[in-house]
Amino acid sequence: MKASEAVDVRRVGPGDAGLLRSLRLTALASDPHAFARTHEEESALAAGEWRSRAESQAEGREETTFLASIQGEVVGLVGAHRRRLGRRRHHRALGDAR
């Protein structure tokens, strides 16, 4: 990323299920200790579960996901959780996904 490239951040939308799945699985593969669930668990989820996640996080009050993009290309995600659940902690996966 060049210093002149702005990072845009937006909340996940209800139609972002495929994007959310792709980014999350990539993050789980590259940094498994940053997440409460494993790549194996998440990759086994049905498409309907990803749709449900995207929809609930788009308007969620307890948890949500934000997507980071550079020049229109989504390059990372960050999850925000209102309350602590199990092993959950600050989640992050920002970097050049190109």
C-alpha positions as CSV (number, residue, x, y, z in Angstrom):
1,M,0.0,0.0,0.0
2,K,1.3,3.4,-1.0
3,A,1.1,6.3,1.4
4,S,-1.3,8.0,-1.0
5,E,-3.8,5.2,-1.1
6,A,-6.7,5.8,1.2
7,V,-8.3,2.9,3.1
8,D,-12.1,3.0,3.1
9,V,-13.9,1.2,5.8
10,R,-17.5,0.1,5.8
11,R,-19.8,-2.1,7.7
12,V,-20.6,-5.5,6.1
13,G,-23.9,-5.4,4.2
14,P,-26.6,-8.0,3.9
15,G,-25.4,-8.9,0.4
16,D,-21.8,-9.5,1.4
17,A,-22.1,-13.2,2.4
18,G,-19.7,-14.5,-0.2
19,L,-17.2,-11.8,0.4
20,L,-17.4,-12.3,4.2
21,R,-16.8,-16.0,3.8
22,S,-13.8,-15.5,1.5
23,L,-12.1,-12.9,3.7
24,R,-12.8,-14.8,6.9
25,L,-11.5,-18.1,5.6
26,T,-8.4,-16.4,4.3
27,A,-7.8,-14.7,7.7
28,L,-8.4,-18.0,9.5
29,A,-5.8,-19.7,7.3
30,S,-3.2,-17.0,7.8
31,D,-3.7,-16.2,11.5
32,P,-5.7,-19.0,13.2
33,H,-4.9,-17.9,16.7
34,A,-6.7,-14.6,16.3
35,F,-10.1,-16.3,16.1
36,A,-12.3,-18.3,18.4
37,R,-13.3,-20.8,15.6
38,T,-11.1,-22.8,13.3
39,H,-10.8,-22.7,9.5
40,E,-12.2,-26.2,9.4
41,E,-15.3,-25.2,11.4
42,E,-16.0,-22.1,9.3
43,S,-15.3,-23.7,5.9
44,A,-17.9,-26.3,6.7
45,L,-20.7,-23.7,7.2
46,A,-23.5,-23.7,4.6
47,A,-24.1,-20.8,2.3
48,G,-27.3,-20.0,4.3
49,E,-25.3,-19.5,7.5
50,W,-23.0,-17.0,5.7
51,R,-26.1,-15.1,4.4
52,S,-27.5,-15.1,7.9
53,R,-24.2,-13.8,9.4
54,A,-24.0,-11.0,6.8
55,E,-27.6,-10.0,7.4
56,S,-27.4,-10.0,11.2
57,Q,-24.0,-8.2,11.2
58,A,-25.2,-5.6,8.8
59,E,-27.6,-4.4,11.5
60,G,-26.2,-6.2,14.6
61,R,-26.1,-4.6,18.0
62,E,-23.9,-7.2,19.6
63,E,-21.4,-7.9,16.9
64,T,-20.5,-6.7,13.4
65,T,-17.8,-6.9,10.8
66,F,-16.2,-4.0,9.0
67,L,-14.5,-4.3,5.6
68,A,-11.5,-2.4,4.5
69,S,-10.8,-1.5,0.9
70,I,-8.2,0.3,-1.2
71,Q,-9.3,1.7,-4.5
72,G,-12.5,-0.3,-4.4
73,E,-10.8,-3.7,-3.7
74,V,-11.6,-5.2,-0.3
75,V,-8.4,-6.1,1.4
76,G,-9.3,-7.0,5.0
77,L,-11.8,-7.2,7.7
78,V,-12.2,-6.5,11.4
79,G,-14.8,-7.9,13.8
80,A,-16.3,-5.9,16.7
81,H,-18.0,-7.6,19.6
82,R,-20.0,-5.8,22.3
83,R,-19.6,-8.5,24.9
84,R,-16.9,-11.1,25.5
85,L,-17.9,-14.7,24.5
86,G,-15.6,-17.6,25.3
87,R,-12.2,-17.2,23.7
88,R,-13.2,-14.2,21.6
89,R,-10.9,-11.2,21.6
90,H,-9.9,-8.4,19.2
91,H,-10.0,-9.8,15.7
92,R,-8.0,-8.5,12.8
93,A,-7.0,-9.4,9.3
94,L,-5.7,-6.4,7.4
95,G,-3.2,-6.7,4.6
96,D,-2.7,-6.9,0.9
97,A,-5.0,-9.6,-0.3
98,R,-4.0,-9.1,-3.9
